[in-house]
Amino acid sequence: MGIVDPVKPSRREAFALFASAASAGIAVAGRAQLTQPTPRPRETPNLALVSRHLQWTNAENGIRIAKGAGFPAILWTVRRGAHVEPAMVRTELPRIVKLTRDAGLATPMLITGIGDVTSDGAEVVLATMQSLGINLYRAAAPQYRYDVPIQPQFDAFRRKLAAVARMNEKYGTTAAFHTHAYADTIGGSAWDAWMLMQDLDPRYIGLNYDIGHVTAKGGAGWRESIRAVGPYLHSCSIKDFYWEKETDVPAGQWPWRTRLVAPGDGMVNFRDFFRYLQTIGFKGPLETYFEYSVSVPGLSKPFDMLGTDYGKWTLAMPEDRFVSFLKRDVAFYDQVWREAMTTPPAPPFSVKAREASA
């Protein structure tokens, strides 16, 4: 399940909304403004392709592919196994960012493995970002330990966040901690990470709000958590999923799993989510991941779009076939963004209302 075939969207339509952000030079998200009551339909965030999906080819070809698929931005990854290894960030990141900009695409954010100030090469990465005028990066959230009390873990992470904020102030950068839904990750609900950083300056620290993971963690609770994080909302990650009951799990093990699927095939309420982003004037970036498998004629098993390390991953399909999957999702997000401007929000789930109508 979760296998999809590409459609043939109009490239002109795919570009229509998102490319306007790139051509207008819209800035990287600083802080969400919570006072605007109505959407601003002509301003959009940067729909950005995460470079991990290009790790089967070199940066030059990857830039061409991203542009041809309709993305106005690429989020380059700086960590082991990526196009930019941390040890090579001083030389490779400027080279690749220049190539990206020369092609007319933006790099509003980096994906990093930085989790705290002790992360290997953290300050070198930030100094290089500063020299390139990139001020936002995705940071790695820590993990819970369930065999010890939670409060001391919160206290320790709060101290780490304060240190990260001080480091970012030095370089004029901002860490956006990702909201992974994995059972042991701090921040999956967004609430817990926000509570630990709410006394820190949002210019230097905040969240990369993953609507797929937050929905998997707390269902429709995203409606409250995204409003709570307020000015700490710096970027968003968009992906879809549904809960699937597996039949071959060991006895006594919980059988329900999160199955990542193509956008529109799962449970994420993209329309209401995009509508909220419009009402606060959110300008991006929207981090786009392809974490699902696709069916490809001639392959004996589904192809994993997430891929693996640069230099190790081989694309097991024609390039134009791969690009068609990218275009499919660009067209989907473009359509839903436009629909969100004009369609009234769906009523929230209500147990009492359902009981009354039964």
N, C-alpha and C positions, 0 to 999 in steps of 0.2 A: 504493500500500500504506500501511498505518497509518491508514486511514480507519475511523471507528467510528460506530455509532449508539447513542443513549442507551438505557438500560434504565429501569425504573420501580422503584427501590428504595423500601423502607419508610422514610418520613421518621423514624418513631419509632425504628427500628433505627439509622438513621444518627446520630441524636442520642444514643443510649443511652450510648455509651462516651465520646465526645469531649466532650459537653456537660457531663459531670460535672466535667471539669477547670476549665471556666469558672465554673461555679456554686460550686465549692469555692475559687475564687480561687487556684489553684495558681500559684506564683511562676515567673518567667522562669528558665530554666535557668542555674544558676550554674556548678557544676562537677560532672561525672559522678562518682559514687561507685563504686569498682571492687571493693568488698568484699562486696556482696550476692550470695549464691549462687542465690537463687530469685526469680522474678518477683513483683511486687506488683500483682495484677490489677485493683485498684480505683483505682489512680492512673494517669492517662494524661497525655501531653503535649497541648498546645494544637495541634490541627490548624488551621493558619492559611492563609487565602487571601491570596496576594500581590495587592496592589491593582492591579498592572499589568493584570490581567484585567478590571478594572472601568473602565478608562480610556476606554470608549466612552460612559460616563455620568457624572453628577456624584457627588460623595462621598455625599450623602444617599441617593440611590437605590442606590448601590453597597452601602452598609451594609445596606439592606433586603434586597437580593438575596443578600448573603453570609449573612445570618442565616436567610433562607428556605431556602437551600441546605443548611444544617446546619453551618456553620462557627462555632465559638465564638470565633474571633479573625480579625483582619485585620492583615496586615503592610503598613503604608502606605509608599509609596516616596517618598523625598525626593531627587529629581534632575530634571534637565531633561526635560520631556515628561510629567512625572507630575502627579498632583493637587496635590502640594506641590512647587513650584519652590524650589530652594535660596534664592533671593532673597526668598521670601515665607515662609520657615519660621517666623519669629517669630510671625506672625499666623495662617497657615493651619494649621500643625500643631496648635496648641492647639485651634483650632476643630473640626478634623476628629476629633481624638482624643476630645474631649468628646462629640461626636455618637456616636462609636463606643461609648464607655462608657455613655452614656445609653441606648443600644439593648441593653445587656447583653453586649456583645462586648469582648474584650480586644485590646490592642495591645502584645504582649510584645516586639516587635522592630521595627526600621525597616530598610528596604532603602535603602542609600545608594551614592553613587559615590565615597565617601571611600577613597582608596588609601594616603595618607600625610599627614603634617601639613601639607603644602603644598597639599592639595586645597582648591579654592575654597570658602570658607564653612564649613570643617570645624568650627571651634570654635563658630560660631554654632549649627550643628546640634546639637552636643553640649550646649551650654548650654541649648538649648530642650528637648532630651530630659531633661536633669537636672531642669528645672522641672516636667516632666510625670511624673516618676517612671519613665521608660523608660530602662533601662540597657544594652540590647543593640542593636547595629546590625550589619548585614551590610556588610562592607568588600570593596573590589575588589582582586583579586590582580593582581600585575604580570605582565609577559610576559618569557619567555626571548628571548634573541638567540642564534641558532645560528651566527652568523658570528664570534663571539668566545668566549673561554674561559668556562666556566660558573662556576668558583669566584669570580672577582671579582664576578659578578652576585649570587651568594649572599651574599657579604660586604656588598655595598651594600644588599641587601634586608634583611639582618639588622639593619643600622643603622637602616633606616627603621622596621622593626617595633619596635625599642627606643624610637624617638621616638614612635611611635603609642601604645605602652604608657604612656609618661610623660604624654602628652596625656590619655589616658583616666583615669589616676590622678587628674588634676586635677579631672575632672568626675564621677568615679565611674561611668564607662561602660566597656563592653567591646566590642572590635572582633572580629567573627567573619568571618575571611577565607574567601571562597567557594572551593570546590574545583572549578573548571571543568576539563573534560577536553580543551579545545582544545589542539592540538599545541604551542602556544607559551606556555601559561599555567603559571606557577609555582603549585604546589599541587594540580594535578589528581590526583595520586596520593595526596594527603594526607601521605604520608611527607615529601616535600621541604619543605612549609610547616611541618610539625611540627618537623622537625630544626632549622629556622631560628628557631623561637620557644621551644624547650624550656627555655631558660635564663631566660625572662621570666615574670613573674607571670601565671598563668592567670586571675586576677581581671580583668585588663585586656585580654587578647588571647587569641585562640583560633581555632577553625575553625567555619565553617558547612559541615558535612559533607554533600555532595550524593551520595547513594548511586547515583543514575543515572550521574553523571559519573565517579565513582570506579570503578564497575564497568566503564564503557566504557573507562577508561584502563588498568585492571589486572585485569579479570575477577574471579575469586574472591579476589583479593588484598585485598579490602575486609575480610575476616575478620581479617587481621593489622593493617592500618593503623588501623582504628577502635579496636582495643585499644591500639595504641601511643599514640594521641593522648591517651588518658586524660582528665585534667582540663581539657584544652584543647577538649573537645567541648562547645560551647555551644548549637548548634542544628543541625538537619538539614534538608536539602532532599530531597523525594521526587518522583521521576519515573521513567519507564520508557523503554526503548529496545531496539532490536536492530540487529545489523549487517546491512546490505543491500548487495548487489553491484550497482552500476549498470552499464549496458551502453553508455551514450552518453558516456563520459568520453574525453578526448583520448588519443591513442596515447601509451603510456609512463607515464600517470598511474595511481596506485593506485586501483582501482575501488571499494573498500569504504568505506561511509559509515555514520555513526551516524544511525539513523532514530528519532526520538522518537515514542513511541506512547502510547496510553492505558494506565494502570496495569493490569497483568495480561496485556497483549498482548505483552510484551517479555521481556527476559532477567534483569531484576533480581529477586533473591531477597528479596522483601519480608518473607516469613514469618520467615526466619532473622535478617534485619536487625532486625525489630521485636522478636523474642525477645531479642536481645542488649540492645536498649534497655530492655526490661523488667527484665532481670537486673541492670542497673546503676542502676535507678530513675530513668532519664532522664525529665525532666518538660517537655521542649519548648524552643522551639516546633518543630513540623514544618512547614516552609515548603512549601506546595503550589503547584506550577506546572502549567499546562496548555499544554505546548509542542508539541501535536500538532494535526493538522487533522481536521476532522469533516465528514461528508457531511450536507448539508441539502437537502431537497427544494426544487426551484425554483432552486437556485444552479448555475451552470454549472461551477464548480470548487470544490474543498474549501475550507472556511472555516478560517482560521488562528486558533486560540484564543488565541495569544499577543498578537495585536493590535499596536497602535502607540500613538502619543502621544495624550494627552488633548486633546480638541478637534479631532483629525484622524481618529480612528477611528470608523467607523460600524458598528453591529451589523447584519449582513446576515441576520438571522434573527429570528423572534419571540422576545421576552424569555423566555417560558416554556420555549422550546426550549433556549435558552442555559443556563437554570437547571437543566434536566434533565441536561445534561452535568456540571455541577458536582455535582449530587446523586449521579450515577453514581459519581464518584470518591470522594466522601465515604463512600458505602456500601461501596465496595471496600476502602478503607483500614480502615474500622471492622471489616469481616469478617475481614480478614487479621490485624489486631491481636488479635482474639479467638482466632483459630485459633492464633496464635503462642503463646498461653498454655498450650495443651493438647497441641499436636502436637510430637513429638520432632524435633530438627533433622535435616536430611538429611545423609548422610555426605559429607564433602568429596571432590572429584574426586581420583582416584588413578590415575596411569598404570600403576603396577605392578599394581593390582587389575584393571584392564581387561585387561592382558596375560595375567594369570593365568586370566581367565575366557574368553579368546578360544579 
